[in-house]
Amino acid sequence: MNESYLMRSLMFVPAHNQKLLDSSVKRNADVLLLDIEDSVPKADKQKARDNIKAFVQRDDLKGKLVFPRVNDRESGELLRDAYQLTIEGVHGFMFPKATKAEDVYFFGKLLETIEYEKGIPVGTYKIIPLIETTGAVMNIQEICKACTRVIAVAFGCEDYVTDLKGKHDNEGQSIFFARNMIANGARACGVLPIDTVHIKVHDLDDLARNLKVAKQLGFEGMLVLNPKEIPLVHHYFSPSEEELAWAKEMVQLAEDAEKEGKGVAVKDNKFIGPPMVKMAKDILKKHEMVVRRSAATN
């Protein structure tokens, strides 16, 4: 089910800033993370909520998924966030500082209570936990399995490196372990792994290098701070022409082998086993989602 969500790019937008909200509609991000947390001063929290209520009523969102980033469990703001924003047009929430399974379970139950009270089908609103601490990295599978609402998990590298008492390096060694753990833990639970923001927002060459690594590690998409990053992010997280050609050939060879009563297909003296066929079908499915998304934006 989670693989039915196209989440190549998830762009943060400070929800108290009307100018940036208006601008975000023109961007091609798959998911808009309308922020009520870190980028919003305490005095502007309610303004951010009110802005989101108006924002989701726009008729020019063109199929974008809307996931407000709510405040954390200890903030005193979470109930207001959740109660006011469980509304039509909001698809779910990014939940920050999810350190252990109990945090996500708590938020899931809070949403369930609100849905029940408002007469909304239980399970409507999905959750994307934000993995920002060393503890969260080590608890990644428990977090992914804490609630059936969890469709993806995202990595927040800045808080993680601070908690680690590590240091950012140009090669990304300080966050490589965390990225690997998050990608593996999420995939093991059928949850989409979303890579951390690229902190050098004006260095697109470095972004490309990071995207290559992210794709190799198994990430499904990336958190985005600057809209100019989106085209490159989509390039790497969308199937290439070469991948599509390979996928179509693998599926066709497998189908031909089945018709001929053969157990497996063979190409260039190599067996085409079920894992390769599954990978090919996944590529074709994602391509279809990208095509539908592109049609919705035009």
HELIX and SHEET records of a PDB file:
HELIX    1   1 ASN A    2  SER A    4  5                                   3    
HELIX    2   2 GLN A   18  SER A   24  1                                   7    
HELIX    3   3 LYS A   42  ASP A   44  5                                   3    
HELIX    4   4 LYS A   45  PHE A   55  1                                  11    
HELIX    5   5 LEU A   78  LEU A   85  1                                   8    
HELIX    6   6 ALA A  101  LYS A  118  1                                  18    
HELIX    7   7 THR A  134  MET A  138  1                                   5    
HELIX    8   8 ILE A  140  LYS A  145  1                                   6    
HELIX    9   9 CYS A  157  LEU A  164  1                                   8    
HELIX   10  10 GLN A  173  ALA A  188  1                                  16    
HELIX   11  11 LEU A  204  LEU A  217  1                                  14    
HELIX   12  12 PRO A  227  GLU A  229  5                                   3    
HELIX   13  13 ILE A  230  PHE A  237  1                                   8    
HELIX   14  14 GLU A  241  LYS A  259  1                                  19    
HELIX   15  15 PRO A  274  THR A  297  1                                  24    
SHEET    1   A 8 LEU A  65  VAL A  66  0                                        
SHEET    2   A 8 VAL A  31  ASP A  35  1                                        
SHEET    3   A 8 SER A   9  PRO A  14  1                                        
SHEET    4   A 8 GLY A 221  VAL A 224  1                                        
SHEET    5   A 8 LEU A 192  ASP A 195  1                                        
SHEET    6   A 8 ALA A 152  PHE A 155  1                                        
SHEET    7   A 8 LYS A 126  ILE A 131  1                                        
SHEET    8   A 8 GLY A  92  PHE A  95  1                                        
SHEET    1   B 2 ALA A 265  LYS A 267  0                                        
SHEET    2   B 2 LYS A 270  ILE A 272 -1                                        
END                                                                             
